[in-house]
């Protein structure tokens, strides 16, 4: 199983980024999946998740600014991040949950300059 996250970078406050996560070796369709982030010196927190049935949920801090989506054919998970703030700076990790196991990507750094 491999999850490859990409799309991070440096952006000014108010800007946008789209994170991508390519999954291989795991049944993607109908799996629960999402994005966590971990800022420097902070605990890892759930940013957004999408259930196997398509339901979504977001952390209060990103609701209305971030959008999670998936493409079951391409086995891709996305996180569209708009109106970025300095406090969104973190390493972002994608995960897929299937059969009682969690699979993680390697993380992609997002840095928002104020």
C-alpha positions in Angstrom: 0.0 0.0 0.0 1.4 3.4 -0.9 -0.1 6.9 -0.6 1.8 9.7 -2.3 0.9 13.2 -1.2 1.9 16.3 -3.2 0.9 19.9 -3.8 2.3 21.6 -0.8 4.3 24.7 -1.0 4.7 28.3 0.1 1.8 30.6 -0.4 0.8 34.1 0.8 -2.1 34.5 3.2 -5.3 34.6 1.3 -4.0 32.3 -1.4 -4.9 28.8 -2.5 -3.3 25.4 -2.8 -4.6 22.0 -3.9 -3.2 18.9 -2.2 -3.3 15.6 -4.0 -2.9 12.1 -2.7 -2.4 9.1 -5.0 -3.3 5.7 -3.6 -2.1 2.4 -4.8 -2.3 -1.2 -3.4 -5.5 -0.5 -1.4 -9.1 -0.8 -2.3 -10.0 2.9 -2.6 -13.7 2.8 -3.4 -16.0 3.0 -0.4 -13.0 3.6 1.9 -12.9 6.3 4.5 -10.1 8.8 3.8 -9.0 12.2 4.7 -6.3 14.7 5.6 -4.6 15.4 8.9 -2.1 18.1 9.6 0.6 18.7 12.2 2.0 22.1 12.9 5.4 22.7 14.5 5.0 21.8 18.2 1.4 20.9 17.8 -0.6 17.7 17.9 -1.8 16.1 14.7 -5.4 17.2 14.0 -8.0 16.0 11.6 -8.6 18.6 8.9 -11.1 17.0 6.6 -12.5 13.5 6.0 -14.7 11.8 3.4 -16.6 8.6 4.2 -17.1 5.7 2.0 -20.6 6.9 1.2 -19.4 10.4 0.2 -20.2 12.2 3.4 -17.7 14.9 4.4 -16.7 16.6 7.6 -14.3 19.4 8.4 -12.5 20.9 11.3 -14.2 24.0 12.5 -11.1 26.0 11.7 -11.2 25.1 8.0 -14.9 24.7 7.3 -16.0 27.0 4.5 -12.4 27.4 3.2 -11.3 23.8 2.5 -13.0 21.2 0.3 -12.2 17.5 0.3 -12.9 15.3 -2.7 -12.0 12.0 -4.2 -11.8 10.4 -7.6 -12.4 6.6 -7.3 -11.3 5.9 -10.9 -7.9 7.6 -10.5 -7.6 6.6 -6.8 -6.9 10.2 -6.0 -7.8 12.2 -2.9 -7.8 16.0 -3.0 -7.9 18.9 -0.6 -8.7 22.3 -2.1 -7.5 25.0 0.4 -8.7 28.6 -0.2 -8.3 31.7 1.9 -5.2 30.3 3.5 -4.1 31.7 6.8 -0.8 31.6 8.6 -2.2 29.2 11.1 -2.8 26.7 8.3 1.0 26.2 8.1 1.7 22.5 8.8 2.7 19.2 7.3 -0.4 17.7 5.8 -0.9 13.9 5.7 -3.4 11.9 3.7 -4.8 8.6 5.0 -7.1 5.8 3.8 -8.9 3.6 6.3 -9.8 0.2 5.1 -10.4 -3.1 6.8 -9.6 -1.8 10.2 -6.2 -0.5 9.1 -5.0 3.1 8.5 -2.6 3.8 5.7 -0.7 7.1 5.6 1.1 9.2 3.0 4.5 10.8 3.7 3.2 14.3 4.3 3.5 17.5 2.3 4.6 20.8 3.8 2.2 23.8 3.5 3.6 27.2 4.5 1.5 30.3 4.6 3.3 33.6 4.9 1.4 36.5 6.5 
